[in-house]
Structures are given as C-alpha cells and as structure tokens.
C-alpha cells in the first residue's frame, strides 16, 4: 500500500478528515512496509529501466522484494507480473 498516494488522491477528491480516516483503516488491516536501502536501490534500477516516476519505482521494488502484487490502474504497470490492473 502506498500511504502517500492514497492520502493525496482521497484528499484531492474529498477532504483531509476523510483521507486520514482511510489511512487509519488501512493501517488497522494491513502491514506498513518502510522503504529500506534494498528497496531504494532496486527502485533506482527499476526507474532507470522502465522510465517510471520515483514513487511508482519504489512501489514496484517493494512488491518485487516482498513477493507482493501492486493493485493499480496506472497503465505503465500494465503487463508487469507484479501488477494486478483494476
């Protein structure tokens, strides 16, 4: 989960209280993974290879290193094994 993007998108269309409530709910039912050196270095390589933005590169690196899936509607993830398009 990407708390930054979730907070930004929800607050963009709703308000700060709604965004904060969503983040609280997400944190209650999920594990939050911090960006460590391995994720950062892998993210940099992904960004160079795929010409993705920094945030998306870090999301993909986290998914790869933790054997997770990225749930996304972003088209630049389309076709990647780690992505589930929604």
PyMOL Python script that loads the backbone (N, CA, C, O; Angstrom):
from pymol import cmd

cmd.read_pdbstr("""\
ATOM      1  N   UNK A   1       0.855  -1.165   0.000  1.00  0.00           N
ATOM      2  CA  UNK A   1       0.000   0.000   0.000  1.00  0.00           C
ATOM      3  C   UNK A   1       0.901   1.228   0.000  1.00  0.00           C
ATOM      4  O   UNK A   1       1.988   1.236   0.579  1.00  0.00           O
ATOM      5  N   UNK A   2       0.434   2.208  -0.635  1.00  0.00           N
ATOM      6  CA  UNK A   2       1.219   3.423  -0.680  1.00  0.00           C
ATOM      7  C   UNK A   2       0.435   4.523   0.019  1.00  0.00           C
ATOM      8  O   UNK A   2      -0.462   5.128  -0.569  1.00  0.00           O
ATOM      9  N   UNK A   3       0.774   4.775   1.266  1.00  0.00           N
ATOM     10  CA  UNK A   3       0.046   5.749   2.074  1.00  0.00           C
ATOM     11  C   UNK A   3       0.099   7.136   1.447  1.00  0.00           C
ATOM     12  O   UNK A   3      -0.891   7.866   1.474  1.00  0.00           O
ATOM     13  N   UNK A   4       1.233   7.500   0.888  1.00  0.00           N
ATOM     14  CA  UNK A   4       1.367   8.814   0.254  1.00  0.00           C
ATOM     15  C   UNK A   4       0.326   9.010  -0.841  1.00  0.00           C
ATOM     16  O   UNK A   4      -0.407   9.999  -0.834  1.00  0.00           O
ATOM     17  N   UNK A   5       0.259   8.068  -1.783  1.00  0.00           N
ATOM     18  CA  UNK A   5      -0.662   8.228  -2.912  1.00  0.00           C
ATOM     19  C   UNK A   5      -2.117   8.133  -2.481  1.00  0.00           C
ATOM     20  O   UNK A   5      -2.968   8.855  -2.999  1.00  0.00           O
ATOM     21  N   UNK A   6      -2.405   7.250  -1.542  1.00  0.00           N
ATOM     22  CA  UNK A   6      -3.782   7.122  -1.058  1.00  0.00           C
ATOM     23  C   UNK A   6      -4.219   8.419  -0.389  1.00  0.00           C
ATOM     24  O   UNK A   6      -5.301   8.932  -0.674  1.00  0.00           O
ATOM     25  N   UNK A   7      -3.388   8.945   0.491  1.00  0.00           N
ATOM     26  CA  UNK A   7      -3.703  10.215   1.172  1.00  0.00           C
ATOM     27  C   UNK A   7      -3.909  11.334   0.149  1.00  0.00           C
ATOM     28  O   UNK A   7      -4.884  12.081   0.227  1.00  0.00           O
ATOM     29  N   UNK A   8      -3.000  11.443  -0.795  1.00  0.00           N
ATOM     30  CA  UNK A   8      -3.076  12.504  -1.798  1.00  0.00           C
ATOM     31  C   UNK A   8      -4.353  12.405  -2.627  1.00  0.00           C
ATOM     32  O   UNK A   8      -5.070  13.392  -2.792  1.00  0.00           O
ATOM     33  N   UNK A   9      -4.634  11.218  -3.144  1.00  0.00           N
ATOM     34  CA  UNK A   9      -5.791  11.054  -4.037  1.00  0.00           C
ATOM     35  C   UNK A   9      -7.112  11.277  -3.312  1.00  0.00           C
ATOM     36  O   UNK A   9      -8.006  11.941  -3.838  1.00  0.00           O
ATOM     37  N   UNK A  10      -7.240  10.729  -2.114  1.00  0.00           N
ATOM     38  CA  UNK A  10      -8.506  10.884  -1.389  1.00  0.00           C
ATOM     39  C   UNK A  10      -8.713  12.331  -0.979  1.00  0.00           C
ATOM     40  O   UNK A  10      -9.814  12.865  -1.109  1.00  0.00           O
ATOM     41  N   UNK A  11      -7.665  12.966  -0.487  1.00  0.00           N
ATOM     42  CA  UNK A  11      -7.805  14.368  -0.087  1.00  0.00           C
ATOM     43  C   UNK A  11      -8.068  15.262  -1.296  1.00  0.00           C
ATOM     44  O   UNK A  11      -8.731  16.292  -1.177  1.00  0.00           O
ATOM     45  N   UNK A  12      -7.558  14.876  -2.437  1.00  0.00           N
ATOM     46  CA  UNK A  12      -7.768  15.632  -3.670  1.00  0.00           C
ATOM     47  C   UNK A  12      -9.252  15.659  -4.053  1.00  0.00           C
ATOM     48  O   UNK A  12      -9.756  16.683  -4.514  1.00  0.00           O
ATOM     49  N   UNK A  13      -9.946  14.542  -3.864  1.00  0.00           N
ATOM     50  CA  UNK A  13     -11.360  14.481  -4.268  1.00  0.00           C
ATOM     51  C   UNK A  13     -12.339  14.650  -3.112  1.00  0.00           C
ATOM     52  O   UNK A  13     -13.515  14.938  -3.337  1.00  0.00           O
ATOM     53  N   UNK A  14     -11.870  14.474  -1.880  1.00  0.00           N
ATOM     54  CA  UNK A  14     -12.747  14.623  -0.720  1.00  0.00           C
ATOM     55  C   UNK A  14     -12.206  15.712   0.198  1.00  0.00           C
ATOM     56  O   UNK A  14     -12.245  16.896  -0.137  1.00  0.00           O
ATOM     57  N   UNK A  15     -11.698  15.297   1.367  1.00  0.00           N
ATOM     58  CA  UNK A  15     -11.151  16.253   2.330  1.00  0.00           C
ATOM     59  C   UNK A  15     -10.136  15.553   3.233  1.00  0.00           C
ATOM     60  O   UNK A  15      -9.982  14.332   3.185  1.00  0.00           O
ATOM     61  N   UNK A  16      -9.454  16.338   4.047  1.00  0.00           N
ATOM     62  CA  UNK A  16      -8.380  15.797   4.882  1.00  0.00           C
ATOM     63  C   UNK A  16      -8.886  14.773   5.890  1.00  0.00           C
ATOM     64  O   UNK A  16      -8.248  13.741   6.095  1.00  0.00           O
ATOM     65  N   UNK A  17     -10.028  15.047   6.524  1.00  0.00           N
ATOM     66  CA  UNK A  17     -10.558  14.108   7.513  1.00  0.00           C
ATOM     67  C   UNK A  17     -10.875  12.753   6.893  1.00  0.00           C
ATOM     68  O   UNK A  17     -10.573  11.714   7.481  1.00  0.00           O
ATOM     69  N   UNK A  18     -11.481  12.758   5.710  1.00  0.00           N
ATOM     70  CA  UNK A  18     -11.795  11.503   5.023  1.00  0.00           C
ATOM     71  C   UNK A  18     -10.516  10.752   4.683  1.00  0.00           C
ATOM     72  O   UNK A  18     -10.437   9.537   4.865  1.00  0.00           O
ATOM     73  N   UNK A  19      -9.524  11.468   4.194  1.00  0.00           N
ATOM     74  CA  UNK A  19      -8.243  10.839   3.856  1.00  0.00           C
ATOM     75  C   UNK A  19      -7.594  10.227   5.092  1.00  0.00           C
ATOM     76  O   UNK A  19      -7.099   9.101   5.043  1.00  0.00           O
ATOM     77  N   UNK A  20      -7.596  10.961   6.194  1.00  0.00           N
ATOM     78  CA  UNK A  20      -6.995  10.450   7.427  1.00  0.00           C
ATOM     79  C   UNK A  20      -7.742   9.233   7.951  1.00  0.00           C
ATOM     80  O   UNK A  20      -7.123   8.291   8.447  1.00  0.00           O
ATOM     81  N   UNK A  21      -9.073   9.244   7.845  1.00  0.00           N
ATOM     82  CA  UNK A  21      -9.872   8.084   8.258  1.00  0.00           C
ATOM     83  C   UNK A  21      -9.520   6.857   7.424  1.00  0.00           C
ATOM     84  O   UNK A  21      -9.404   5.753   7.957  1.00  0.00           O
ATOM     85  N   UNK A  22      -9.351   7.046   6.127  1.00  0.00           N
ATOM     86  CA  UNK A  22      -8.980   5.934   5.242  1.00  0.00           C
ATOM     87  C   UNK A  22      -7.611   5.379   5.608  1.00  0.00           C
ATOM     88  O   UNK A  22      -7.419   4.164   5.637  1.00  0.00           O
ATOM     89  N   UNK A  23      -6.670   6.253   5.884  1.00  0.00           N
ATOM     90  CA  UNK A  23      -5.324   5.812   6.256  1.00  0.00           C
ATOM     91  C   UNK A  23      -5.366   5.026   7.564  1.00  0.00           C
ATOM     92  O   UNK A  23      -4.702   3.998   7.691  1.00  0.00           O
ATOM     93  N   UNK A  24      -6.135   5.501   8.527  1.00  0.00           N
ATOM     94  CA  UNK A  24      -6.270   4.784   9.796  1.00  0.00           C
ATOM     95  C   UNK A  24      -6.837   3.392   9.574  1.00  0.00           C
ATOM     96  O   UNK A  24      -6.352   2.422  10.156  1.00  0.00           O
ATOM     97  N   UNK A  25      -7.859   3.289   8.737  1.00  0.00           N
ATOM     98  CA  UNK A  25      -8.465   1.992   8.433  1.00  0.00           C
ATOM     99  C   UNK A  25      -7.464   1.074   7.743  1.00  0.00           C
ATOM    100  O   UNK A  25      -7.338  -0.096   8.104  1.00  0.00           O
ATOM    101  N   UNK A  26      -6.764   1.594   6.768  1.00  0.00           N
ATOM    102  CA  UNK A  26      -5.766   0.795   6.046  1.00  0.00           C
ATOM    103  C   UNK A  26      -4.700   0.275   7.006  1.00  0.00           C
ATOM    104  O   UNK A  26      -4.333  -0.898   6.945  1.00  0.00           O
ATOM    105  N   UNK A  27      -4.205   1.130   7.884  1.00  0.00           N
ATOM    106  CA  UNK A  27      -3.164   0.722   8.821  1.00  0.00           C
ATOM    107  C   UNK A  27      -3.668  -0.308   9.828  1.00  0.00           C
ATOM    108  O   UNK A  27      -2.880  -1.091  10.359  1.00  0.00           O
ATOM    109  N   UNK A  28      -4.962  -0.315  10.093  1.00  0.00           N
ATOM    110  CA  UNK A  28      -5.549  -1.288  11.008  1.00  0.00           C
ATOM    111  C   UNK A  28      -5.539  -2.692  10.414  1.00  0.00           C
ATOM    112  O   UNK A  28      -5.351  -3.672  11.135  1.00  0.00           O
ATOM    113  N   UNK A  29      -5.740  -2.794   9.101  1.00  0.00           N
ATOM    114  CA  UNK A  29      -5.912  -4.093   8.457  1.00  0.00           C
ATOM    115  C   UNK A  29      -4.735  -4.546   7.586  1.00  0.00           C
ATOM    116  O   UNK A  29      -4.804  -5.608   6.967  1.00  0.00           O
ATOM    117  N   UNK A  30      -3.676  -3.768   7.532  1.00  0.00           N
ATOM    118  CA  UNK A  30      -2.529  -4.132   6.693  1.00  0.00           C
ATOM    119  C   UNK A  30      -1.224  -3.923   7.451  1.00  0.00           C
ATOM    120  O   UNK A  30      -1.204  -3.327   8.527  1.00  0.00           O
ATOM    121  N   UNK A  31      -0.163  -4.413   6.886  1.00  0.00           N
ATOM    122  CA  UNK A  31       1.177  -4.148   7.407  1.00  0.00           C
ATOM    123  C   UNK A  31       1.804  -3.049   6.563  1.00  0.00           C
ATOM    124  O   UNK A  31       1.791  -3.121   5.334  1.00  0.00           O
ATOM    125  N   UNK A  32       2.344  -2.049   7.210  1.00  0.00           N
ATOM    126  CA  UNK A  32       3.026  -0.965   6.511  1.00  0.00           C
ATOM    127  C   UNK A  32       4.506  -1.323   6.423  1.00  0.00           C
ATOM    128  O   UNK A  32       5.154  -1.582   7.438  1.00  0.00           O
ATOM    129  N   UNK A  33       5.026  -1.336   5.212  1.00  0.00           N
ATOM    130  CA  UNK A  33       6.438  -1.641   4.988  1.00  0.00           C
ATOM    131  C   UNK A  33       7.194  -0.344   4.746  1.00  0.00           C
ATOM    132  O   UNK A  33       6.781   0.485   3.935  1.00  0.00           O
ATOM    133  N   UNK A  34       8.291  -0.177   5.447  1.00  0.00           N
ATOM    134  CA  UNK A  34       9.113   1.016   5.267  1.00  0.00           C
ATOM    135  C   UNK A  34      10.094   0.820   4.117  1.00  0.00           C
ATOM    136  O   UNK A  34      10.480  -0.304   3.793  1.00  0.00           O
ATOM    137  N   UNK A  35      10.483   1.920   3.515  1.00  0.00           N
ATOM    138  CA  UNK A  35      11.485   1.873   2.451  1.00  0.00           C
ATOM    139  C   UNK A  35      12.857   1.725   3.102  1.00  0.00           C
ATOM    140  O   UNK A  35      13.275   2.562   3.901  1.00  0.00           O
ATOM    141  N   UNK A  36      13.544   0.649   2.746  1.00  0.00           N
ATOM    142  CA  UNK A  36      14.894   0.437   3.255  1.00  0.00           C
ATOM    143  C   UNK A  36      15.895   0.588   2.104  1.00  0.00           C
ATOM    144  O   UNK A  36      15.516   0.912   0.978  1.00  0.00           O
ATOM    145  N   UNK A  37      17.153   0.354   2.398  1.00  0.00           N
ATOM    146  CA  UNK A  37      18.192   0.546   1.382  1.00  0.00           C
ATOM    147  C   UNK A  37      17.997  -0.373   0.179  1.00  0.00           C
ATOM    148  O   UNK A  37      18.184   0.052  -0.961  1.00  0.00           O
ATOM    149  N   UNK A  38      17.626  -1.619   0.424  1.00  0.00           N
ATOM    150  CA  UNK A  38      17.438  -2.569  -0.676  1.00  0.00           C
ATOM    151  C   UNK A  38      16.300  -2.132  -1.600  1.00  0.00           C
ATOM    152  O   UNK A  38      16.416  -2.224  -2.822  1.00  0.00           O
ATOM    153  N   UNK A  39      15.210  -1.659  -1.015  1.00  0.00           N
ATOM    154  CA  UNK A  39      14.095  -1.153  -1.821  1.00  0.00           C
ATOM    155  C   UNK A  39      14.534   0.076  -2.607  1.00  0.00           C
ATOM    156  O   UNK A  39      14.216   0.205  -3.789  1.00  0.00           O
ATOM    157  N   UNK A  40      15.260   0.974  -1.960  1.00  0.00           N
ATOM    158  CA  UNK A  40      15.718   2.195  -2.635  1.00  0.00           C
ATOM    159  C   UNK A  40      16.619   1.875  -3.825  1.00  0.00           C
ATOM    160  O   UNK A  40      16.455   2.450  -4.901  1.00  0.00           O
ATOM    161  N   UNK A  41      17.559   0.968  -3.636  1.00  0.00           N
ATOM    162  CA  UNK A  41      18.480   0.615  -4.720  1.00  0.00           C
ATOM    163  C   UNK A  41      17.762  -0.115  -5.853  1.00  0.00           C
ATOM    164  O   UNK A  41      18.030   0.137  -7.028  1.00  0.00           O
ATOM    165  N   UNK A  42      16.861  -1.011  -5.500  1.00  0.00           N
ATOM    166  CA  UNK A  42      16.079  -1.714  -6.522  1.00  0.00           C
ATOM    167  C   UNK A  42      15.172  -0.735  -7.249  1.00  0.00           C
ATOM    168  O   UNK A  42      15.018  -0.814  -8.468  1.00  0.00           O
ATOM    169  N   UNK A  43      14.573   0.186  -6.509  1.00  0.00           N
ATOM    170  CA  UNK A  43      13.722   1.204  -7.117  1.00  0.00           C
ATOM    171  C   UNK A  43      14.469   2.066  -8.116  1.00  0.00           C
ATOM    172  O   UNK A  43      13.929   2.418  -9.165  1.00  0.00           O
ATOM    173  N   UNK A  44      15.700   2.404  -7.797  1.00  0.00           N
ATOM    174  CA  UNK A  44      16.510   3.204  -8.726  1.00  0.00           C
ATOM    175  C   UNK A  44      16.756   2.444 -10.024  1.00  0.00           C
ATOM    176  O   UNK A  44      16.683   3.026 -11.106  1.00  0.00           O
ATOM    177  N   UNK A  45      17.045   1.157  -9.925  1.00  0.00           N
ATOM    178  CA  UNK A  45      17.261   0.343 -11.126  1.00  0.00           C
ATOM    179  C   UNK A  45      15.981   0.230 -11.955  1.00  0.00           C
ATOM    180  O   UNK A  45      16.024   0.296 -13.183  1.00  0.00           O
ATOM    181  N   UNK A  46      14.854   0.062 -11.283  1.00  0.00           N
ATOM    182  CA  UNK A  46      13.565  -0.010 -11.984  1.00  0.00           C
ATOM    183  C   UNK A  46      13.283   1.305 -12.695  1.00  0.00           C
ATOM    184  O   UNK A  46      12.839   1.315 -13.843  1.00  0.00           O
ATOM    185  N   UNK A  47      13.540   2.409 -12.013  1.00  0.00           N
ATOM    186  CA  UNK A  47      13.293   3.721 -12.616  1.00  0.00           C
ATOM    187  C   UNK A  47      14.138   3.920 -13.870  1.00  0.00           C
ATOM    188  O   UNK A  47      13.647   4.435 -14.874  1.00  0.00           O
ATOM    189  N   UNK A  48      15.387   3.519 -13.816  1.00  0.00           N
ATOM    190  CA  UNK A  48      16.261   3.633 -14.984  1.00  0.00           C
ATOM    191  C   UNK A  48      15.779   2.752 -16.132  1.00  0.00           C
ATOM    192  O   UNK A  48      15.770   3.182 -17.285  1.00  0.00           O
ATOM    193  N   UNK A  49      15.382   1.530 -15.823  1.00  0.00           N
ATOM    194  CA  UNK A  49      14.986   0.568 -16.852  1.00  0.00           C
ATOM    195  C   UNK A  49      13.640   0.906 -17.481  1.00  0.00           C
ATOM    196  O   UNK A  49      13.484   0.829 -18.699  1.00  0.00           O
ATOM    197  N   UNK A  50      12.663   1.283 -16.646  1.00  0.00           N
ATOM    198  CA  UNK A  50      11.291   1.459 -17.128  1.00  0.00           C
ATOM    199  C   UNK A  50      10.880   2.917 -17.299  1.00  0.00           C
ATOM    200  O   UNK A  50       9.773   3.198 -17.758  1.00  0.00           O
ATOM    201  N   UNK A  51      11.762   3.846 -16.935  1.00  0.00           N
ATOM    202  CA  UNK A  51      11.457   5.279 -17.045  1.00  0.00           C
ATOM    203  C   UNK A  51      10.191   5.642 -16.264  1.00  0.00           C
ATOM    204  O   UNK A  51       9.378   6.446 -16.721  1.00  0.00           O
ATOM    205  N   UNK A  52      10.036   5.042 -15.085  1.00  0.00           N
ATOM    206  CA  UNK A  52       8.895   5.306 -14.213  1.00  0.00           C
ATOM    207  C   UNK A  52       9.247   6.437 -13.258  1.00  0.00           C
ATOM    208  O   UNK A  52      10.418   6.771 -13.074  1.00  0.00           O
ATOM    209  N   UNK A  53       8.222   7.020 -12.656  1.00  0.00           N
ATOM    210  CA  UNK A  53       8.445   8.007 -11.622  1.00  0.00           C
ATOM    211  C   UNK A  53       9.031   7.359 -10.375  1.00  0.00           C
ATOM    212  O   UNK A  53       8.994   6.138 -10.221  1.00  0.00           O
ATOM    213  N   UNK A  54       9.563   8.176  -9.500  1.00  0.00           N
ATOM    214  CA  UNK A  54      10.227   7.675  -8.298  1.00  0.00           C
ATOM    215  C   UNK A  54       9.282   6.878  -7.407  1.00  0.00           C
ATOM    216  O   UNK A  54       9.628   5.788  -6.953  1.00  0.00           O
ATOM    217  N   UNK A  55       8.099   7.412  -7.156  1.00  0.00           N
ATOM    218  CA  UNK A  55       7.162   6.732  -6.255  1.00  0.00           C
ATOM    219  C   UNK A  55       6.758   5.379  -6.820  1.00  0.00           C
ATOM    220  O   UNK A  55       6.784   4.378  -6.103  1.00  0.00           O
ATOM    221  N   UNK A  56       6.386   5.334  -8.091  1.00  0.00           N
ATOM    222  CA  UNK A  56       5.977   4.065  -8.696  1.00  0.00           C
ATOM    223  C   UNK A  56       7.129   3.065  -8.730  1.00  0.00           C
ATOM    224  O   UNK A  56       6.905   1.865  -8.570  1.00  0.00           O
ATOM    225  N   UNK A  57       8.333   3.529  -8.931  1.00  0.00           N
ATOM    226  CA  UNK A  57       9.501   2.643  -8.913  1.00  0.00           C
ATOM    227  C   UNK A  57       9.700   2.018  -7.537  1.00  0.00           C
ATOM    228  O   UNK A  57      10.028   0.837  -7.423  1.00  0.00           O
ATOM    229  N   UNK A  58       9.500   2.813  -6.502  1.00  0.00           N
ATOM    230  CA  UNK A  58       9.630   2.293  -5.138  1.00  0.00           C
ATOM    231  C   UNK A  58       8.505   1.323  -4.803  1.00  0.00           C
ATOM    232  O   UNK A  58       8.722   0.331  -4.107  1.00  0.00           O
ATOM    233  N   UNK A  59       7.308   1.606  -5.295  1.00  0.00           N
ATOM    234  CA  UNK A  59       6.187   0.683  -5.086  1.00  0.00           C
ATOM    235  C   UNK A  59       6.491  -0.657  -5.738  1.00  0.00           C
ATOM    236  O   UNK A  59       6.313  -1.706  -5.119  1.00  0.00           O
ATOM    237  N   UNK A  60       6.944  -0.625  -6.975  1.00  0.00           N
ATOM    238  CA  UNK A  60       7.253  -1.859  -7.690  1.00  0.00           C
ATOM    239  C   UNK A  60       8.413  -2.602  -7.027  1.00  0.00           C
ATOM    240  O   UNK A  60       8.375  -3.828  -6.920  1.00  0.00           O
ATOM    241  N   UNK A  61       9.427  -1.891  -6.587  1.00  0.00           N
ATOM    242  CA  UNK A  61      10.555  -2.524  -5.897  1.00  0.00           C
ATOM    243  C   UNK A  61      10.086  -3.228  -4.630  1.00  0.00           C
ATOM    244  O   UNK A  61      10.520  -4.342  -4.339  1.00  0.00           O
ATOM    245  N   UNK A  62       9.213  -2.588  -3.887  1.00  0.00           N
ATOM    246  CA  UNK A  62       8.675  -3.194  -2.667  1.00  0.00           C
ATOM    247  C   UNK A  62       7.921  -4.472  -2.990  1.00  0.00           C
ATOM    248  O   UNK A  62       8.080  -5.484  -2.307  1.00  0.00           O
ATOM    249  N   UNK A  63       7.102  -4.425  -4.030  1.00  0.00           N
ATOM    250  CA  UNK A  63       6.347  -5.612  -4.438  1.00  0.00           C
ATOM    251  C   UNK A  63       7.283  -6.748  -4.835  1.00  0.00           C
ATOM    252  O   UNK A  63       7.078  -7.894  -4.432  1.00  0.00           O
ATOM    253  N   UNK A  64       8.294  -6.440  -5.610  1.00  0.00           N
ATOM    254  CA  UNK A  64       9.241  -7.466  -6.069  1.00  0.00           C
ATOM    255  C   UNK A  64       9.978  -8.094  -4.888  1.00  0.00           C
ATOM    256  O   UNK A  64      10.068  -9.317  -4.784  1.00  0.00           O
ATOM    257  N   UNK A  65      10.493  -7.266  -4.016  1.00  0.00           N
ATOM    258  CA  UNK A  65      11.324  -7.763  -2.912  1.00  0.00           C
ATOM    259  C   UNK A  65      10.534  -8.480  -1.824  1.00  0.00           C
ATOM    260  O   UNK A  65      11.090  -9.284  -1.075  1.00  0.00           O
ATOM    261  N   UNK A  66       9.237  -8.191  -1.736  1.00  0.00           N
ATOM    262  CA  UNK A  66       8.403  -8.820  -0.705  1.00  0.00           C
ATOM    263  C   UNK A  66       7.392  -9.799  -1.296  1.00  0.00           C
ATOM    264  O   UNK A  66       6.477 -10.247  -0.605  1.00  0.00           O
ATOM    265  N   UNK A  67       7.560 -10.128  -2.577  1.00  0.00           N
ATOM    266  CA  UNK A  67       6.679 -11.078  -3.262  1.00  0.00           C
ATOM    267  C   UNK A  67       5.206 -10.680  -3.110  1.00  0.00           C
ATOM    268  O   UNK A  67       4.365 -11.485  -2.711  1.00  0.00           O
ATOM    269  N   UNK A  68       4.924  -9.420  -3.439  1.00  0.00           N
ATOM    270  CA  UNK A  68       3.578  -8.856  -3.345  1.00  0.00           C
ATOM    271  C   UNK A  68       3.080  -8.466  -4.727  1.00  0.00           C
ATOM    272  O   UNK A  68       3.835  -8.489  -5.699  1.00  0.00           O
ATOM    273  N   UNK A  69       1.813  -8.110  -4.807  1.00  0.00           N
ATOM    274  CA  UNK A  69       1.215  -7.599  -6.037  1.00  0.00           C
ATOM    275  C   UNK A  69       0.885  -6.123  -5.848  1.00  0.00           C
ATOM    276  O   UNK A  69       0.559  -5.684  -4.745  1.00  0.00           O
ATOM    277  N   UNK A  70       0.972  -5.369  -6.930  1.00  0.00           N
ATOM    278  CA  UNK A  70       0.583  -3.963  -6.945  1.00  0.00           C
ATOM    279  C   UNK A  70      -0.813  -3.892  -7.546  1.00  0.00           C
ATOM    280  O   UNK A  70      -1.010  -4.259  -8.705  1.00  0.00           O
ATOM    281  N   UNK A  71      -1.780  -3.424  -6.770  1.00  0.00           N
ATOM    282  CA  UNK A  71      -3.123  -3.195  -7.290  1.00  0.00           C
ATOM    283  C   UNK A  71      -3.149  -1.781  -7.829  1.00  0.00           C
ATOM    284  O   UNK A  71      -2.952  -0.827  -7.077  1.00  0.00           O
ATOM    285  N   UNK A  72      -3.390  -1.635  -9.123  1.00  0.00           N
ATOM    286  CA  UNK A  72      -3.237  -0.314  -9.733  1.00  0.00           C
ATOM    287  C   UNK A  72      -4.097  -0.150 -10.970  1.00  0.00           C
ATOM    288  O   UNK A  72      -4.502  -1.124 -11.604  1.00  0.00           O
ATOM    289  N   UNK A  73      -4.363   1.079 -11.290  1.00  0.00           N
ATOM    290  CA  UNK A  73      -5.000   1.436 -12.547  1.00  0.00           C
ATOM    291  C   UNK A  73      -4.033   2.172 -13.457  1.00  0.00           C
ATOM    292  O   UNK A  73      -4.391   2.565 -14.567  1.00  0.00           O
ATOM    293  N   UNK A  74      -2.798   2.358 -12.982  1.00  0.00           N
ATOM    294  CA  UNK A  74      -1.781   3.066 -13.762  1.00  0.00           C
ATOM    295  C   UNK A  74      -1.315   2.200 -14.924  1.00  0.00           C
ATOM    296  O   UNK A  74      -0.847   1.080 -14.725  1.00  0.00           O
ATOM    297  N   UNK A  75      -1.445   2.722 -16.130  1.00  0.00           N
ATOM    298  CA  UNK A  75      -1.154   1.948 -17.331  1.00  0.00           C
ATOM    299  C   UNK A  75       0.308   1.535 -17.464  1.00  0.00           C
ATOM    300  O   UNK A  75       0.600   0.525 -18.105  1.00  0.00           O
ATOM    301  N   UNK A  76       1.237   2.292 -16.875  1.00  0.00           N
ATOM    302  CA  UNK A  76       2.639   1.905 -17.029  1.00  0.00           C
ATOM    303  C   UNK A  76       2.989   0.636 -16.243  1.00  0.00           C
ATOM    304  O   UNK A  76       4.087   0.100 -16.399  1.00  0.00           O
ATOM    305  N   UNK A  77       2.071   0.151 -15.403  1.00  0.00           N
ATOM    306  CA  UNK A  77       2.258  -1.133 -14.732  1.00  0.00           C
ATOM    307  C   UNK A  77       1.687  -2.285 -15.561  1.00  0.00           C
ATOM    308  O   UNK A  77       1.966  -3.451 -15.280  1.00  0.00           O
ATOM    309  N   UNK A  78       0.895  -1.962 -16.572  1.00  0.00           N
ATOM    310  CA  UNK A  78       0.225  -2.987 -17.373  1.00  0.00           C
ATOM    311  C   UNK A  78       1.246  -3.939 -18.004  1.00  0.00           C
ATOM    312  O   UNK A  78       2.226  -3.500 -18.607  1.00  0.00           O
ATOM    313  N   UNK A  79       1.009  -5.223 -17.859  1.00  0.00           N
ATOM    314  CA  UNK A  79       1.897  -6.232 -18.420  1.00  0.00           C
ATOM    315  C   UNK A  79       2.992  -6.702 -17.481  1.00  0.00           C
ATOM    316  O   UNK A  79       3.712  -7.649 -17.800  1.00  0.00           O
ATOM    317  N   UNK A  80       3.132  -6.059 -16.331  1.00  0.00           N
ATOM    318  CA  UNK A  80       4.150  -6.478 -15.366  1.00  0.00           C
ATOM    319  C   UNK A  80       3.584  -7.589 -14.487  1.00  0.00           C
ATOM    320  O   UNK A  80       2.436  -7.520 -14.048  1.00  0.00           O
ATOM    321  N   UNK A  81       4.389  -8.602 -14.237  1.00  0.00           N
ATOM    322  CA  UNK A  81       3.948  -9.745 -13.437  1.00  0.00           C
ATOM    323  C   UNK A  81       3.480  -9.341 -12.041  1.00  0.00           C
ATOM    324  O   UNK A  81       2.582  -9.969 -11.479  1.00  0.00           O
ATOM    325  N   UNK A  82       4.078  -8.311 -11.491  1.00  0.00           N
ATOM    326  CA  UNK A  82       3.753  -7.880 -10.125  1.00  0.00           C
ATOM    327  C   UNK A  82       2.491  -7.032 -10.054  1.00  0.00           C
ATOM    328  O   UNK A  82       2.051  -6.683  -8.959  1.00  0.00           O
ATOM    329  N   UNK A  83       1.902  -6.695 -11.188  1.00  0.00           N
ATOM    330  CA  UNK A  83       0.752  -5.784 -11.210  1.00  0.00           C
ATOM    331  C   UNK A  83      -0.556  -6.528 -11.427  1.00  0.00           C
ATOM    332  O   UNK A  83      -0.646  -7.454 -12.233  1.00  0.00           O
ATOM    333  N   UNK A  84      -1.562  -6.093 -10.686  1.00  0.00           N
ATOM    334  CA  UNK A  84      -2.938  -6.516 -10.914  1.00  0.00           C
ATOM    335  C   UNK A  84      -3.687  -5.245 -11.297  1.00  0.00           C
ATOM    336  O   UNK A  84      -3.861  -4.344 -10.476  1.00  0.00           O
ATOM    337  N   UNK A  85      -4.122  -5.182 -12.535  1.00  0.00           N
ATOM    338  CA  UNK A  85      -4.787  -3.977 -13.026  1.00  0.00           C
ATOM    339  C   UNK A  85      -6.233  -3.950 -12.532  1.00  0.00           C
ATOM    340  O   UNK A  85      -6.955  -4.942 -12.626  1.00  0.00           O
ATOM    341  N   UNK A  86      -6.640  -2.797 -12.006  1.00  0.00           N
ATOM    342  CA  UNK A  86      -8.022  -2.633 -11.537  1.00  0.00           C
ATOM    343  C   UNK A  86      -8.677  -1.489 -12.265  1.00  0.00           C
ATOM    344  O   UNK A  86      -9.844  -1.186 -12.016  1.00  0.00           O
TER     345      UNK A  86
END
""", "prot")
cmd.dss("prot")
cmd.show_as("cartoon", "prot")
cmd.util.cbc("prot")
cmd.orient("prot")
